[in-house]
């Protein structure tokens, strides 16, 4: 037996995965998990073997033995953690179905690992392939598998959110789940609906609400009530791509100053617009449409537009040559009959909504005629034109429409100017992309002019434009455009700013990441050559850029520094006998030997630079590490020396600097480097540990919910058994009582039979001489089921 076990352990892991003995397979799964956990990266030979031979996981996660299957799921999670995206894409198509059917319906540990495997498949690549694998399982014939799939979808959306995972395919199948015969499936569907409601709120209802029964809607409304009070949910688990972006943004923001604040990340928009099949409408448009539209009778023109409206009234329209139709609609905008104008505007709205982005090429043809017709004072016409303009804007963008809108904001007709301003306000509130500063300037200039209009509605519209722009662009970009306005107008604009609800926020361009520790040639030269004691230290003039490699004329005078920044080195030339002025005592203390009076020349211009004999007795220079740009890199420039060969700087600090430092400085520098590296590792470990804890918390919450559900189910089952037991006891007591009653009845019947037999013989003796026939007794049951009297009659 020992030889067999030794032979099994000597087999390759892939062979042990396919062994017919479940114990060998289980040991193979455990050994593989340990090997994956110990592997440094995906280039490890063991990991590469399982990436190349990924089919072994299909049978492993569907192992017939539950103990072995549990270890297989543990090994799969370890494999995915180290194999990365390549291991994910190679295995998910063959394992997800088995994970759901076998893992999510198995033991608690197997459920946990199966769910973790699904979350890892999403984290390593993208969620769409995993969701596409899960949705067909919702048509499985076994209800417990459907319920397990719905539960996994709930956990997936709870971890990653609806901004990362497209919710529409799942929302569409909810009505089918509510119509399932199994109550567990319906309960899991409710949990999934509530989780989706946490992210989408009321916006999800149009996709499925009307397909539910009234009772189901009322039950869901009760479940939605507490969720409405909760704060907006946040994504608890990030994709690997999101983790990389976050780490890059953290690194970029860490390189800036302390006052630099990273802009808030704009949340991705969740698209909940229903998907419709595009319809070819050309076959439905009458052939004589253009002839009827050119008729001299307004009724013919209106009927032609009514027929067009009926033909194109579809949510999605196939692309086609609509140029002539758009040109006819643009011509109809100038029609004298307002009914024709209204129907034409409705047709433009339907075409813009049906064609969507494909309608953008027709914008230039139809937009100006519609805005010109805004002069109509009848409200129904204005509303129809406004709805058509809004649909055109949705199919294009603010930048495309802005030029035309700005032109009509200067229109001589007050009605056109007012309605154009309102259209601009609606566009600013609906746009998802903030305008650029030049566009903001153009809009702000026109809006400021509107503040001086004679009509109050136009002044309010101009103030609202500025308020909405302020909400989008922020104080930095808008306060300059509000300068010069009086307080009353600023107050009005402030009111619109506070009440505005916008979908776009201005995000300044992220500053480029700071360059790595590459020292300029001048700094390399300065750090590689320490200045000798007693040398003159010429400083560059304030308005003069330093020459490369520190080549400064030897006779250049020392100019006064514009700031009082102290030098990192306290070594200087011998003190001069000249007394410094009282106002520069601090500078003199930091740089001994410098005279700050007059032209700030050196105190001993003709003294040669000679090293002193007590160099070794001087204390080592102190290194300041408190602020960037100070410390070792903040040494004053010394007298230039012959340029040595400069080696390339390292990623953390130039080698030339560390090679000319004292022992104490070098030791301190190495300690600082080690401390920085330790802090980086600590931050990385903390980040990963936080993610792991978040995942564990989510898993424990799911387990707790499952345990609560199991406990509730057990309590209900116990109560049902107790009810059955009470009923059985009651039936048993009734049966005993009836048995005793029957026994008493039998005794009575026996006594009655004895009495009747005695009476028979007496009558026989008495009537022997009269030839009476013998008495005939009725059946024994007559007394039992009758009135208690024997039914018999004498024969004859």
FENRAWO-V705947 format. One line per field, one symbol per residue. ss: DSSP state (H for helix, E for strand, - for the rest). psi: psi as a letter, one per 20 degrees, with the letter a starting at -180 (. if undefined). burial: # if it has 9 or more other ideal C-beta (glycine too) atoms within 8 Angstrom, else .. A space follows every 50 residues. Layout:
BEGIN
ss->???
psi->???
burial->???
END
This chain:
BEGIN
ss->-HHHHHHHHH--HHHHH----HHHHHHHHHHHHHHHHH------HHHHHH HH---HHHHH-----HHHHHHHHHHHHHHHHHHHHHHHHHHHHHHHHHHH HHH----HHHHHHHHHHHHHHHHH---HHHHHHHHHHHH---HHHHHHHH HHHHHHHHHH-------HHHHHHHHHHH----HHHHHHHHHHHHHHHHHH HHHHHHH-HHH--HHHHHHHHHHHHHHH-----------HHHHHHHHHHH HHHH------------------------E--HHH----HHHHH----HHH HHHHHHHHHHH-----E-----HHHHHHHHHH-----HHHHHHHHHHHHH HHHHHHHHHHHHHHHHHHHHHHHHH---HHHHHHHHHHHHHHHHH--HHH HHHHHHHH-----HHHHHHHHHHHHHHHHH------HHHHHHHHHHHHHH -----HHHHHHHHHHHHHHHHHH-HHHHHHHH----HHHHHHHHHHHHH- --------------------HHHHHHHH-------------------HHH -------------------------------HHHHHHHHH---E------ -E------------HHH-------------HHHH---------------- ----HHHHH---HHHHHHHHHHHHHHHHHHHHHHHHHHHHHHHHHHHHHH HHHHHHHHHHHHHHHHHHHHHHHHHHHHHHHHHHHHHHHHHHHHHHHHHH HHHHHHHHHHHHHHHH-HHH----EE----HHHHH-------EE--
psi->hhhghhhghiqqhhhhhjqiphhggghggghgghhhhiphaiiqggghgh ghmiihhghgikphphghhghhhghgggghhhhbhghghhhhhihgghgg hggijbrghhgghgghgghhhghheqhghghhhhghiijqiphhhgghgg ghhghghhghrihhppighhhhighhhijqhphhghghhgghghghhhhh biiigihigiiqrhghggghhhhhghhhiqrpqqphpqrhhhhggghghg hghhiarhipppqppppqpoojpqpqpppoihhipqhkghghhjqiphhg gghghghgghhjmqhppqqanjghgghhhhhhhjqhphhggghghhgggg gghhhchiihiighhhgghghhiiipiphhgggghghggghgghicrhhh ihggghgiijqhphgggghhghhhghghhiqipqqqghhgggghghhhhh ijqhphhhghgghhghgggghghrghihhhiiqiqrhghhgghhghghiq oriqppoqppqqqqqrmopqhghggghiopqqpjqqnpqqqhjpqpqqjk npqhjpqoqpqirkpqqhpjparqqqippqqhikhhhhhhnqippjqcjl rqhnhjpqopprikhhiqqqqqppjhqqiachikqqpapqrporppqpqr hhqqhhghikqrggggghghggghgghghghgggggghhggghgghgggh gggghghgggggggghgghghgghgghggghgghggghghghghhgghhg hhggghgghghghghhkhijlprqqoqrqhihhgibjippoqqqp.
burial->.......#..#.##.##.#..#.##########.##..#..#.#.##### #..#.########.##.#############.###.###..##.###.### ######...################.#.###.###.##.#..#.###### #######.####.########.###.##.#.#.################# ...#..##...#...##.##..##..#.......######.##..#..#. ###................#.#......#.#...##..#..##.#..#.# #########.##.#.##....#..#########.#.##.########### ######..##.##.###.######.#....##.#############.##. ##.###.##.#...#################..##...############ #.#....#################..##..##..#...##.######..# .#.###..........#.#..########.##########.....#..## .#....###.#.....##...##......#...#..##..#.####...# ###.................#.##.....##########......#..#. ..######.##...##.##..##..#..............#..##..##. .##..#......................................#..##. .##..#...#..##..#....#..#......##......#......
END
